[in-house]
Structure formats: structure tokens, C-alpha cells
Amino acid sequence: MLWPMIAVALGFLGIAVLGVLAVRVFAQVRRLAREVGTASERIQRAASDLERAAVPLASRMHDLGRERG
């Protein structure tokens, strides 16, 4: 009777450890998702700024090309 009780206790302990690890993984995944979202927004903002900065430069280069040619 002792061994089956030990086996059940160890099984329960193993499931409890797996549950705790699953909760920790879930928390880290949520944190990573927030970081990825923030980084994505920053990249989008930087790309938009770069595009806005490139438009006047491209028009100036186009004007210089017409003056030379």
C-alpha cells in the first residue's frame, strides 16, 4: 500500500511542477509578445519617418537630373 501512495504522490508532484512551468512559460510568452508589439510599432514609425524624409530628397535628385540632362 505504501508504494502506490508514493507513486500517486510523485505523479501529483510531477503534474504540479509541469503546471508551474507552464504558467511561467505563458507569462514569458506574453512578455515577449508585448516586446515584439512594441518593437514592431517602433519599426513602423521609423520606416514612416524614413519614407517622409526620402520624398524631398528624391524630388531634389529628380530635379538635379533634369537640370543636367
Predicted model as a PDB file, atoms N, CA, C, CB and O in Angstrom, pLDDT in the B-factor column:
MODEL        1                                                                  
ATOM      1  N   MET A   1       0.818  -1.205   0.000  1.00 88.00           N  
ATOM      2  CA  MET A   1       0.000   0.000   0.000  1.00 88.00           C  
ATOM      3  C   MET A   1       0.865   1.274   0.000  1.00 88.00           C  
ATOM      4  CB  MET A   1      -0.933  -0.004   1.215  1.00 88.00           C  
ATOM      5  O   MET A   1       0.436   2.325  -0.477  1.00 88.00           O  
ATOM      6  N   LEU A   2       2.073   1.163   0.536  1.00 92.00           N  
ATOM      7  CA  LEU A   2       2.952   2.326   0.618  1.00 92.00           C  
ATOM      8  C   LEU A   2       3.422   2.760  -0.775  1.00 92.00           C  
ATOM      9  CB  LEU A   2       4.162   2.017   1.513  1.00 92.00           C  
ATOM     10  O   LEU A   2       3.415   3.951  -1.086  1.00 92.00           O  
ATOM     11  N   TRP A   3       3.829   1.802  -1.613  1.00 93.00           N  
ATOM     12  CA  TRP A   3       4.362   2.142  -2.926  1.00 93.00           C  
ATOM     13  C   TRP A   3       3.331   2.792  -3.849  1.00 93.00           C  
ATOM     14  CB  TRP A   3       4.908   0.907  -3.577  1.00 93.00           C  
ATOM     15  O   TRP A   3       3.664   3.753  -4.543  1.00 93.00           O  
ATOM     16  N   PRO A   4       2.109   2.305  -3.880  1.00 92.00           N  
ATOM     17  CA  PRO A   4       1.120   3.004  -4.720  1.00 92.00           C  
ATOM     18  C   PRO A   4       0.858   4.443  -4.258  1.00 92.00           C  
ATOM     19  CB  PRO A   4      -0.191   2.228  -4.724  1.00 92.00           C  
ATOM     20  O   PRO A   4       0.636   5.336  -5.075  1.00 92.00           O  
ATOM     21  N   MET A   5       0.888   4.650  -2.953  1.00 95.00           N  
ATOM     22  CA  MET A   5       0.684   6.014  -2.444  1.00 95.00           C  
ATOM     23  C   MET A   5       1.854   6.920  -2.823  1.00 95.00           C  
ATOM     24  CB  MET A   5       0.507   5.996  -0.912  1.00 95.00           C  
ATOM     25  O   MET A   5       1.662   8.086  -3.167  1.00 95.00           O  
ATOM     26  N   ILE A   6       3.059   6.375  -2.757  1.00 95.00           N  
ATOM     27  CA  ILE A   6       4.238   7.155  -3.163  1.00 95.00           C  
ATOM     28  C   ILE A   6       4.162   7.459  -4.659  1.00 95.00           C  
ATOM     29  CB  ILE A   6       5.556   6.387  -2.830  1.00 95.00           C  
ATOM     30  O   ILE A   6       4.478   8.569  -5.087  1.00 95.00           O  
ATOM     31  N   ALA A   7       3.745   6.475  -5.447  1.00 96.00           N  
ATOM     32  CA  ALA A   7       3.636   6.678  -6.893  1.00 96.00           C  
ATOM     33  C   ALA A   7       2.590   7.752  -7.207  1.00 96.00           C  
ATOM     34  CB  ALA A   7       3.273   5.351  -7.601  1.00 96.00           C  
ATOM     35  O   ALA A   7       2.820   8.595  -8.075  1.00 96.00           O  
ATOM     36  N   VAL A   8       1.458   7.736  -6.525  1.00 96.00           N  
ATOM     37  CA  VAL A   8       0.425   8.748  -6.742  1.00 96.00           C  
ATOM     38  C   VAL A   8       0.935  10.123  -6.314  1.00 96.00           C  
ATOM     39  CB  VAL A   8      -0.864   8.387  -5.968  1.00 96.00           C  
ATOM     40  O   VAL A   8       0.703  11.115  -7.005  1.00 96.00           O  
ATOM     41  N   ALA A   9       1.626  10.184  -5.182  1.00 96.00           N  
ATOM     42  CA  ALA A   9       2.167  11.462  -4.708  1.00 96.00           C  
ATOM     43  C   ALA A   9       3.191  12.015  -5.694  1.00 96.00           C  
ATOM     44  CB  ALA A   9       2.806  11.297  -3.317  1.00 96.00           C  
ATOM     45  O   ALA A   9       3.183  13.208  -5.995  1.00 96.00           O  
ATOM     46  N   LEU A  10       4.071  11.154  -6.194  1.00 97.00           N  
ATOM     47  CA  LEU A  10       5.070  11.607  -7.164  1.00 97.00           C  
ATOM     48  C   LEU A  10       4.413  12.031  -8.473  1.00 97.00           C  
ATOM     49  CB  LEU A  10       6.100  10.502  -7.427  1.00 97.00           C  
ATOM     50  O   LEU A  10       4.842  13.000  -9.100  1.00 97.00           O  
ATOM     51  N   GLY A  11       3.387  11.316  -8.883  1.00 96.00           N  
ATOM     52  CA  GLY A  11       2.654  11.717 -10.089  1.00 96.00           C  
ATOM     53  C   GLY A  11       2.013  13.082  -9.924  1.00 96.00           C  
ATOM     54  O   GLY A  11       2.085  13.926 -10.817  1.00 96.00           O  
ATOM     55  N   PHE A  12       1.376  13.295  -8.759  1.00 97.00           N  
ATOM     56  CA  PHE A  12       0.767  14.593  -8.498  1.00 97.00           C  
ATOM     57  C   PHE A  12       1.826  15.695  -8.451  1.00 97.00           C  
ATOM     58  CB  PHE A  12      -0.019  14.557  -7.183  1.00 97.00           C  
ATOM     59  O   PHE A  12       1.618  16.787  -8.979  1.00 97.00           O  
ATOM     60  N   LEU A  13       2.953  15.404  -7.822  1.00 97.00           N  
ATOM     61  CA  LEU A  13       4.037  16.377  -7.740  1.00 97.00           C  
ATOM     62  C   LEU A  13       4.569  16.717  -9.133  1.00 97.00           C  
ATOM     63  CB  LEU A  13       5.173  15.841  -6.854  1.00 97.00           C  
ATOM     64  O   LEU A  13       4.848  17.876  -9.437  1.00 97.00           O  
ATOM     65  N   GLY A  14       4.704  15.687  -9.976  1.00 97.00           N  
ATOM     66  CA  GLY A  14       5.165  15.930 -11.339  1.00 97.00           C  
ATOM     67  C   GLY A  14       4.200  16.805 -12.120  1.00 97.00           C  
ATOM     68  O   GLY A  14       4.626  17.705 -12.844  1.00 97.00           O  
ATOM     69  N   ILE A  15       2.912  16.552 -11.982  1.00 98.00           N  
ATOM     70  CA  ILE A  15       1.908  17.369 -12.667  1.00 98.00           C  
ATOM     71  C   ILE A  15       1.925  18.797 -12.131  1.00 98.00           C  
ATOM     72  CB  ILE A  15       0.503  16.754 -12.502  1.00 98.00           C  
ATOM     73  O   ILE A  15       1.771  19.751 -12.892  1.00 98.00           O  
ATOM     74  N   ALA A  16       2.113  18.943 -10.807  1.00 98.00           N  
ATOM     75  CA  ALA A  16       2.181  20.286 -10.219  1.00 98.00           C  
ATOM     76  C   ALA A  16       3.388  21.054 -10.754  1.00 98.00           C  
ATOM     77  CB  ALA A  16       2.248  20.198  -8.682  1.00 98.00           C  
ATOM     78  O   ALA A  16       3.278  22.240 -11.065  1.00 98.00           O  
ATOM     79  N   VAL A  17       4.537  20.386 -10.864  1.00 98.00           N  
ATOM     80  CA  VAL A  17       5.741  21.041 -11.400  1.00 98.00           C  
ATOM     81  C   VAL A  17       5.514  21.448 -12.853  1.00 98.00           C  
ATOM     82  CB  VAL A  17       6.975  20.103 -11.290  1.00 98.00           C  
ATOM     83  O   VAL A  17       5.879  22.552 -13.259  1.00 98.00           O  
ATOM     84  N   LEU A  18       4.915  20.560 -13.628  1.00 98.00           N  
ATOM     85  CA  LEU A  18       4.628  20.898 -15.020  1.00 98.00           C  
ATOM     86  C   LEU A  18       3.655  22.074 -15.107  1.00 98.00           C  
ATOM     87  CB  LEU A  18       4.053  19.680 -15.759  1.00 98.00           C  
ATOM     88  O   LEU A  18       3.793  22.925 -15.985  1.00 98.00           O  
ATOM     89  N   GLY A  19       2.693  22.128 -14.222  1.00 98.00           N  
ATOM     90  CA  GLY A  19       1.750  23.251 -14.198  1.00 98.00           C  
ATOM     91  C   GLY A  19       2.443  24.567 -13.895  1.00 98.00           C  
ATOM     92  O   GLY A  19       2.177  25.579 -14.543  1.00 98.00           O  
ATOM     93  N   VAL A  20       3.329  24.553 -12.915  1.00 98.00           N  
ATOM     94  CA  VAL A  20       4.074  25.773 -12.570  1.00 98.00           C  
ATOM     95  C   VAL A  20       4.937  26.213 -13.745  1.00 98.00           C  
ATOM     96  CB  VAL A  20       4.955  25.545 -11.315  1.00 98.00           C  
ATOM     97  O   VAL A  20       4.986  27.398 -14.076  1.00 98.00           O  
ATOM     98  N   LEU A  21       5.610  25.269 -14.369  1.00 98.00           N  
ATOM     99  CA  LEU A  21       6.441  25.613 -15.525  1.00 98.00           C  
ATOM    100  C   LEU A  21       5.597  26.146 -16.677  1.00 98.00           C  
ATOM    101  CB  LEU A  21       7.242  24.394 -15.986  1.00 98.00           C  
ATOM    102  O   LEU A  21       6.020  27.064 -17.379  1.00 98.00           O  
ATOM    103  N   ALA A  22       4.410  25.581 -16.877  1.00 98.00           N  
ATOM    104  CA  ALA A  22       3.527  26.063 -17.942  1.00 98.00           C  
ATOM    105  C   ALA A  22       3.096  27.498 -17.673  1.00 98.00           C  
ATOM    106  CB  ALA A  22       2.293  25.155 -18.073  1.00 98.00           C  
ATOM    107  O   ALA A  22       3.027  28.307 -18.599  1.00 98.00           O  
ATOM    108  N   VAL A  23       2.808  27.821 -16.425  1.00 98.00           N  
ATOM    109  CA  VAL A  23       2.419  29.197 -16.075  1.00 98.00           C  
ATOM    110  C   VAL A  23       3.587  30.148 -16.312  1.00 98.00           C  
ATOM    111  CB  VAL A  23       1.951  29.280 -14.597  1.00 98.00           C  
ATOM    112  O   VAL A  23       3.390  31.257 -16.808  1.00 98.00           O  
ATOM    113  N   ARG A  24       4.799  29.727 -15.963  1.00 98.00           N  
ATOM    114  CA  ARG A  24       5.967  30.578 -16.195  1.00 98.00           C  
ATOM    115  C   ARG A  24       6.206  30.798 -17.684  1.00 98.00           C  
ATOM    116  CB  ARG A  24       7.210  29.961 -15.552  1.00 98.00           C  
ATOM    117  O   ARG A  24       6.515  31.912 -18.107  1.00 98.00           O  
ATOM    118  N   VAL A  25       6.065  29.745 -18.476  1.00 98.00           N  
ATOM    119  CA  VAL A  25       6.235  29.874 -19.930  1.00 98.00           C  
ATOM    120  C   VAL A  25       5.170  30.803 -20.494  1.00 98.00           C  
ATOM    121  CB  VAL A  25       6.163  28.486 -20.623  1.00 98.00           C  
ATOM    122  O   VAL A  25       5.471  31.648 -21.338  1.00 98.00           O  
ATOM    123  N   PHE A  26       3.932  30.658 -20.040  1.00 98.00           N  
ATOM    124  CA  PHE A  26       2.845  31.521 -20.504  1.00 98.00           C  
ATOM    125  C   PHE A  26       3.147  32.986 -20.204  1.00 98.00           C  
ATOM    126  CB  PHE A  26       1.518  31.110 -19.851  1.00 98.00           C  
ATOM    127  O   PHE A  26       2.944  33.853 -21.055  1.00 98.00           O  
ATOM    128  N   ALA A  27       3.635  33.264 -18.985  1.00 98.00           N  
ATOM    129  CA  ALA A  27       3.962  34.643 -18.611  1.00 98.00           C  
ATOM    130  C   ALA A  27       5.088  35.192 -19.491  1.00 98.00           C  
ATOM    131  CB  ALA A  27       4.367  34.717 -17.122  1.00 98.00           C  
ATOM    132  O   ALA A  27       5.033  36.344 -19.920  1.00 98.00           O  
ATOM    133  N   GLN A  28       6.102  34.377 -19.761  1.00 98.00           N  
ATOM    134  CA  GLN A  28       7.211  34.837 -20.596  1.00 98.00           C  
ATOM    135  C   GLN A  28       6.777  35.060 -22.045  1.00 98.00           C  
ATOM    136  CB  GLN A  28       8.356  33.830 -20.548  1.00 98.00           C  
ATOM    137  O   GLN A  28       7.249  35.987 -22.702  1.00 98.00           O  
ATOM    138  N   VAL A  29       5.889  34.217 -22.533  1.00 98.00           N  
ATOM    139  CA  VAL A  29       5.389  34.388 -23.901  1.00 98.00           C  
ATOM    140  C   VAL A  29       4.591  35.678 -24.010  1.00 98.00           C  
ATOM    141  CB  VAL A  29       4.520  33.183 -24.323  1.00 98.00           C  
ATOM    142  O   VAL A  29       4.716  36.399 -25.000  1.00 98.00           O  
ATOM    143  N   ARG A  30       3.778  35.976 -23.012  1.00 98.00           N  
ATOM    144  CA  ARG A  30       3.032  37.241 -23.029  1.00 98.00           C  
ATOM    145  C   ARG A  30       3.978  38.433 -23.000  1.00 98.00           C  
ATOM    146  CB  ARG A  30       2.065  37.311 -21.838  1.00 98.00           C  
ATOM    147  O   ARG A  30       3.761  39.421 -23.700  1.00 98.00           O  
ATOM    148  N   ARG A  31       5.036  38.338 -22.184  1.00 98.00           N  
ATOM    149  CA  ARG A  31       6.009  39.425 -22.120  1.00 98.00           C  
ATOM    150  C   ARG A  31       6.715  39.597 -23.460  1.00 98.00           C  
ATOM    151  CB  ARG A  31       7.037  39.164 -21.009  1.00 98.00           C  
ATOM    152  O   ARG A  31       6.903  40.718 -23.932  1.00 98.00           O  
ATOM    153  N   LEU A  32       7.101  38.483 -24.065  1.00 98.00           N  
ATOM    154  CA  LEU A  32       7.751  38.532 -25.375  1.00 98.00           C  
ATOM    155  C   LEU A  32       6.814  39.120 -26.425  1.00 98.00           C  
ATOM    156  CB  LEU A  32       8.207  37.128 -25.800  1.00 98.00           C  
ATOM    157  O   LEU A  32       7.249  39.897 -27.276  1.00 98.00           O  
ATOM    158  N   ALA A  33       5.546  38.761 -26.375  1.00 98.00           N  
ATOM    159  CA  ALA A  33       4.575  39.297 -27.342  1.00 98.00           C  
ATOM    160  C   ALA A  33       4.449  40.813 -27.186  1.00 98.00           C  
ATOM    161  CB  ALA A  33       3.188  38.622 -27.156  1.00 98.00           C  
ATOM    162  O   ALA A  33       4.357  41.534 -28.180  1.00 98.00           O  
ATOM    163  N   ARG A  34       4.446  41.292 -25.952  1.00 98.00           N  
ATOM    164  CA  ARG A  34       4.405  42.746 -25.742  1.00 98.00           C  
ATOM    165  C   ARG A  34       5.643  43.414 -26.311  1.00 98.00           C  
ATOM    166  CB  ARG A  34       4.276  43.073 -24.250  1.00 98.00           C  
ATOM    167  O   ARG A  34       5.542  44.460 -26.952  1.00 98.00           O  
ATOM    168  N   GLU A  35       6.815  42.821 -26.083  1.00 98.00           N  
ATOM    169  CA  GLU A  35       8.064  43.380 -26.605  1.00 98.00           C  
ATOM    170  C   GLU A  35       8.066  43.387 -28.134  1.00 98.00           C  
ATOM    171  CB  GLU A  35       9.269  42.582 -26.079  1.00 98.00           C  
ATOM    172  O   GLU A  35       8.498  44.358 -28.756  1.00 98.00           O  
ATOM    173  N   VAL A  36       7.590  42.317 -28.724  1.00 98.00           N  
ATOM    174  CA  VAL A  36       7.533  42.250 -30.193  1.00 98.00           C  
ATOM    175  C   VAL A  36       6.574  43.301 -30.727  1.00 98.00           C  
ATOM    176  CB  VAL A  36       7.099  40.840 -30.667  1.00 98.00           C  
ATOM    177  O   VAL A  36       6.859  43.939 -31.741  1.00 98.00           O  
ATOM    178  N   GLY A  37       5.441  43.492 -30.060  1.00 98.00           N  
ATOM    179  CA  GLY A  37       4.488  44.526 -30.478  1.00 98.00           C  
ATOM    180  C   GLY A  37       5.093  45.912 -30.402  1.00 98.00           C  
ATOM    181  O   GLY A  37       4.935  46.719 -31.318  1.00 98.00           O  
ATOM    182  N   THR A  38       5.789  46.186 -29.307  1.00 98.00           N  
ATOM    183  CA  THR A  38       6.441  47.485 -29.146  1.00 98.00           C  
ATOM    184  C   THR A  38       7.506  47.697 -30.213  1.00 98.00           C  
ATOM    185  CB  THR A  38       7.064  47.603 -27.753  1.00 98.00           C  
ATOM    186  O   THR A  38       7.590  48.769 -30.811  1.00 98.00           O  
ATOM    187  N   ALA A  39       8.317  46.672 -30.447  1.00 98.00           N  
ATOM    188  CA  ALA A  39       9.363  46.783 -31.466  1.00 98.00           C  
ATOM    189  C   ALA A  39       8.761  46.967 -32.854  1.00 98.00           C  
ATOM    190  CB  ALA A  39      10.262  45.543 -31.446  1.00 98.00           C  
ATOM    191  O   ALA A  39       9.294  47.722 -33.668  1.00 98.00           O  
ATOM    192  N   SER A  40       7.670  46.291 -33.123  1.00 98.00           N  
ATOM    193  CA  SER A  40       7.005  46.423 -34.418  1.00 98.00           C  
ATOM    194  C   SER A  40       6.494  47.844 -34.626  1.00 98.00           C  
ATOM    195  CB  SER A  40       5.846  45.424 -34.530  1.00 98.00           C  
ATOM    196  O   SER A  40       6.630  48.409 -35.711  1.00 98.00           O  
ATOM    197  N   GLU A  41       5.908  48.415 -33.580  1.00 98.00           N  
ATOM    198  CA  GLU A  41       5.436  49.805 -33.685  1.00 98.00           C  
ATOM    199  C   GLU A  41       6.590  50.760 -33.924  1.00 98.00           C  
ATOM    200  CB  GLU A  41       4.680  50.213 -32.417  1.00 98.00           C  
ATOM    201  O   GLU A  41       6.479  51.681 -34.732  1.00 98.00           O  
ATOM    202  N   ARG A  42       7.708  50.544 -33.220  1.00 98.00           N  
ATOM    203  CA  ARG A  42       8.867  51.420 -33.401  1.00 98.00           C  
ATOM    204  C   ARG A  42       9.439  51.292 -34.809  1.00 98.00           C  
ATOM    205  CB  ARG A  42       9.948  51.096 -32.365  1.00 98.00           C  
ATOM    206  O   ARG A  42       9.829  52.290 -35.414  1.00 98.00           O  
ATOM    207  N   ILE A  43       9.491  50.080 -35.325  1.00 98.00           N  
ATOM    208  CA  ILE A  43       9.993  49.879 -36.690  1.00 98.00           C  
ATOM    209  C   ILE A  43       9.070  50.547 -37.694  1.00 98.00           C  
ATOM    210  CB  ILE A  43      10.128  48.375 -37.010  1.00 98.00           C  
ATOM    211  O   ILE A  43       9.533  51.175 -38.646  1.00 98.00           O  
ATOM    212  N   GLN A  44       7.763  50.414 -37.486  1.00 98.00           N  
ATOM    213  CA  GLN A  44       6.793  51.050 -38.390  1.00 98.00           C  
ATOM    214  C   GLN A  44       6.950  52.565 -38.366  1.00 98.00           C  
ATOM    215  CB  GLN A  44       5.350  50.661 -38.003  1.00 98.00           C  
ATOM    216  O   GLN A  44       6.909  53.217 -39.409  1.00 98.00           O  
ATOM    217  N   ARG A  45       7.131  53.124 -37.170  1.00 97.00           N  
ATOM    218  CA  ARG A  45       7.320  54.564 -37.044  1.00 97.00           C  
ATOM    219  C   ARG A  45       8.608  55.010 -37.735  1.00 97.00           C  
ATOM    220  CB  ARG A  45       7.343  54.971 -35.566  1.00 97.00           C  
ATOM    221  O   ARG A  45       8.623  56.030 -38.424  1.00 97.00           O  
ATOM    222  N   ALA A  46       9.690  54.246 -37.551  1.00 97.00           N  
ATOM    223  CA  ALA A  46      10.968  54.593 -38.185  1.00 97.00           C  
ATOM    224  C   ALA A  46      10.865  54.491 -39.699  1.00 97.00           C  
ATOM    225  CB  ALA A  46      12.093  53.679 -37.673  1.00 97.00           C  
ATOM    226  O   ALA A  46      11.419  55.332 -40.408  1.00 97.00           O  
ATOM    227  N   ALA A  47      10.170  53.483 -40.208  1.00 96.00           N  
ATOM    228  CA  ALA A  47      10.001  53.347 -41.654  1.00 96.00           C  
ATOM    229  C   ALA A  47       9.188  54.504 -42.213  1.00 96.00           C  
ATOM    230  CB  ALA A  47       9.327  52.014 -41.995  1.00 96.00           C  
ATOM    231  O   ALA A  47       9.479  55.013 -43.295  1.00 96.00           O  
ATOM    232  N   SER A  48       8.178  54.910 -41.477  1.00 95.00           N  
ATOM    233  CA  SER A  48       7.362  56.049 -41.912  1.00 95.00           C  
ATOM    234  C   SER A  48       8.198  57.331 -41.934  1.00 95.00           C  
ATOM    235  CB  SER A  48       6.135  56.224 -40.982  1.00 95.00           C  
ATOM    236  O   SER A  48       8.115  58.115 -42.879  1.00 95.00           O  
ATOM    237  N   ASP A  49       8.999  57.539 -40.893  1.00 94.00           N  
ATOM    238  CA  ASP A  49       9.880  58.720 -40.851  1.00 94.00           C  
ATOM    239  C   ASP A  49      10.880  58.690 -42.005  1.00 94.00           C  
ATOM    240  CB  ASP A  49      10.633  58.790 -39.500  1.00 94.00           C  
ATOM    241  O   ASP A  49      11.138  59.716 -42.635  1.00 94.00           O  
ATOM    242  N   LEU A  50      11.435  57.530 -42.276  1.00 93.00           N  
ATOM    243  CA  LEU A  50      12.392  57.401 -43.370  1.00 93.00           C  
ATOM    244  C   LEU A  50      11.725  57.688 -44.709  1.00 93.00           C  
ATOM    245  CB  LEU A  50      13.014  56.001 -43.378  1.00 93.00           C  
ATOM    246  O   LEU A  50      12.310  58.344 -45.571  1.00 93.00           O  
ATOM    247  N   GLU A  51      10.509  57.200 -44.881  1.00 91.00           N  
ATOM    248  CA  GLU A  51       9.802  57.452 -46.135  1.00 91.00           C  
ATOM    249  C   GLU A  51       9.502  58.940 -46.301  1.00 91.00           C  
ATOM    250  CB  GLU A  51       8.499  56.641 -46.189  1.00 91.00           C  
ATOM    251  O   GLU A  51       9.657  59.490 -47.391  1.00 91.00           O  
ATOM    252  N   ARG A  52       9.071  59.592 -45.213  1.00 91.00           N  
ATOM    253  CA  ARG A  52       8.797  61.031 -45.285  1.00 91.00           C  
ATOM    254  C   ARG A  52      10.068  61.816 -45.577  1.00 91.00           C  
ATOM    255  CB  ARG A  52       8.166  61.524 -43.977  1.00 91.00           C  
ATOM    256  O   ARG A  52      10.029  62.808 -46.305  1.00 91.00           O  
ATOM    257  N   ALA A  53      11.201  61.381 -45.014  1.00 89.00           N  
ATOM    258  CA  ALA A  53      12.463  62.081 -45.254  1.00 89.00           C  
ATOM    259  C   ALA A  53      12.984  61.820 -46.663  1.00 89.00           C  
ATOM    260  CB  ALA A  53      13.510  61.655 -44.224  1.00 89.00           C  
ATOM    261  O   ALA A  53      13.705  62.656 -47.208  1.00 89.00           O  
ATOM    262  N   ALA A  54      12.646  60.708 -47.255  1.00 85.00           N  
ATOM    263  CA  ALA A  54      13.176  60.352 -48.572  1.00 85.00           C  
ATOM    264  C   ALA A  54      12.445  61.069 -49.699  1.00 85.00           C  
ATOM    265  CB  ALA A  54      13.089  58.854 -48.780  1.00 85.00           C  
ATOM    266  O   ALA A  54      13.023  61.277 -50.765  1.00 85.00           O  
ATOM    267  N   VAL A  55      11.194  61.451 -49.491  1.00 84.00           N  
ATOM    268  CA  VAL A  55      10.418  62.079 -50.565  1.00 84.00           C  
ATOM    269  C   VAL A  55      11.056  63.391 -51.032  1.00 84.00           C  
ATOM    270  CB  VAL A  55       8.983  62.338 -50.097  1.00 84.00           C  
ATOM    271  O   VAL A  55      11.255  63.555 -52.236  1.00 84.00           O  
ATOM    272  N   PRO A  56      11.386  64.332 -50.143  1.00 84.00           N  
ATOM    273  CA  PRO A  56      12.032  65.565 -50.629  1.00 84.00           C  
ATOM    274  C   PRO A  56      13.391  65.307 -51.276  1.00 84.00           C  
ATOM    275  CB  PRO A  56      12.203  66.546 -49.482  1.00 84.00           C  
ATOM    276  O   PRO A  56      13.744  65.951 -52.263  1.00 84.00           O  
ATOM    277  N   LEU A  57      14.141  64.376 -50.727  1.00 81.00           N  
ATOM    278  CA  LEU A  57      15.442  64.059 -51.295  1.00 81.00           C  
ATOM    279  C   LEU A  57      15.292  63.481 -52.703  1.00 81.00           C  
ATOM    280  CB  LEU A  57      16.194  63.075 -50.390  1.00 81.00           C  
ATOM    281  O   LEU A  57      16.053  63.831 -53.605  1.00 81.00           O  
ATOM    282  N   ALA A  58      14.328  62.611 -52.886  1.00 74.00           N  
ATOM    283  CA  ALA A  58      14.111  62.017 -54.204  1.00 74.00           C  
ATOM    284  C   ALA A  58      13.674  63.074 -55.209  1.00 74.00           C  
ATOM    285  CB  ALA A  58      13.064  60.899 -54.125  1.00 74.00           C  
ATOM    286  O   ALA A  58      14.096  63.042 -56.365  1.00 74.00           O  
ATOM    287  N   SER A  59      12.832  64.011 -54.779  1.00 76.00           N  
ATOM    288  CA  SER A  59      12.401  65.051 -55.716  1.00 76.00           C  
ATOM    289  C   SER A  59      13.568  65.973 -56.071  1.00 76.00           C  
ATOM    290  CB  SER A  59      11.238  65.871 -55.117  1.00 76.00           C  
ATOM    291  O   SER A  59      13.670  66.444 -57.204  1.00 76.00           O  
ATOM    292  N   ARG A  60      14.458  66.230 -55.087  1.00 77.00           N  
ATOM    293  CA  ARG A  60      15.635  67.050 -55.389  1.00 77.00           C  
ATOM    294  C   ARG A  60      16.562  66.335 -56.364  1.00 77.00           C  
ATOM    295  CB  ARG A  60      16.393  67.397 -54.099  1.00 77.00           C  
ATOM    296  O   ARG A  60      17.112  66.960 -57.272  1.00 77.00           O  
ATOM    297  N   MET A  61      16.735  65.050 -56.185  1.00 73.00           N  
ATOM    298  CA  MET A  61      17.592  64.288 -57.086  1.00 73.00           C  
ATOM    299  C   MET A  61      16.976  64.253 -58.495  1.00 73.00           C  
ATOM    300  CB  MET A  61      17.805  62.848 -56.544  1.00 73.00           C  
ATOM    301  O   MET A  61      17.681  64.320 -59.502  1.00 73.00           O  
ATOM    302  N   HIS A  62      15.655  64.148 -58.529  1.00 68.00           N  
ATOM    303  CA  HIS A  62      14.973  64.147 -59.830  1.00 68.00           C  
ATOM    304  C   HIS A  62      15.160  65.507 -60.526  1.00 68.00           C  
ATOM    305  CB  HIS A  62      13.453  63.829 -59.652  1.00 68.00           C  
ATOM    306  O   HIS A  62      15.388  65.563 -61.734  1.00 68.00           O  
ATOM    307  N   ASP A  63      15.063  66.591 -59.758  1.00 68.00           N  
ATOM    308  CA  ASP A  63      15.252  67.936 -60.318  1.00 68.00           C  
ATOM    309  C   ASP A  63      16.697  68.118 -60.802  1.00 68.00           C  
ATOM    310  CB  ASP A  63      14.898  69.019 -59.262  1.00 68.00           C  
ATOM    311  O   ASP A  63      16.928  68.715 -61.853  1.00 68.00           O  
ATOM    312  N   LEU A  64      17.655  67.610 -60.043  1.00 67.00           N  
ATOM    313  CA  LEU A  64      19.058  67.719 -60.467  1.00 67.00           C  
ATOM    314  C   LEU A  64      19.297  66.935 -61.747  1.00 67.00           C  
ATOM    315  CB  LEU A  64      20.000  67.217 -59.360  1.00 67.00           C  
ATOM    316  O   LEU A  64      20.068  67.369 -62.603  1.00 67.00           O  
ATOM    317  N   GLY A  65      18.661  65.811 -61.885  1.00 69.00           N  
ATOM    318  CA  GLY A  65      18.806  65.014 -63.093  1.00 69.00           C  
ATOM    319  C   GLY A  65      18.264  65.736 -64.314  1.00 69.00           C  
ATOM    320  O   GLY A  65      18.822  65.638 -65.407  1.00 69.00           O  
ATOM    321  N   ARG A  66      17.162  66.468 -64.117  1.00 72.00           N  
ATOM    322  CA  ARG A  66      16.586  67.218 -65.241  1.00 72.00           C  
ATOM    323  C   ARG A  66      17.466  68.405 -65.613  1.00 72.00           C  
ATOM    324  CB  ARG A  66      15.167  67.703 -64.896  1.00 72.00           C  
ATOM    325  O   ARG A  66      17.573  68.749 -66.790  1.00 72.00           O  
ATOM    326  N   GLU A  67      18.102  69.042 -64.616  1.00 67.00           N  
ATOM    327  CA  GLU A  67      18.965  70.196 -64.907  1.00 67.00           C  
ATOM    328  C   GLU A  67      20.201  69.757 -65.682  1.00 67.00           C  
ATOM    329  CB  GLU A  67      19.382  70.908 -63.600  1.00 67.00           C  
ATOM    330  O   GLU A  67      20.662  70.469 -66.574  1.00 67.00           O  
ATOM    331  N   ARG A  68      20.729  68.607 -65.350  1.00 68.00           N  
ATOM    332  CA  ARG A  68      21.942  68.127 -66.028  1.00 68.00           C  
ATOM    333  C   ARG A  68      21.646  67.606 -67.415  1.00 68.00           C  
ATOM    334  CB  ARG A  68      22.609  67.039 -65.212  1.00 68.00           C  
ATOM    335  O   ARG A  68      22.447  67.776 -68.335  1.00 68.00           O  
ATOM    336  N   GLY A  69      20.505  66.974 -67.568  1.00 58.00           N  
ATOM    337  CA  GLY A  69      20.243  66.279 -68.811  1.00 58.00           C  
ATOM    338  C   GLY A  69      19.433  67.072 -69.722  1.00 58.00           C  
ATOM    339  O   GLY A  69      19.122  66.620 -70.824  1.00 58.00           O  
TER     340      GLY A  69                                                      
ENDMDL                                                                          
END                                                                             
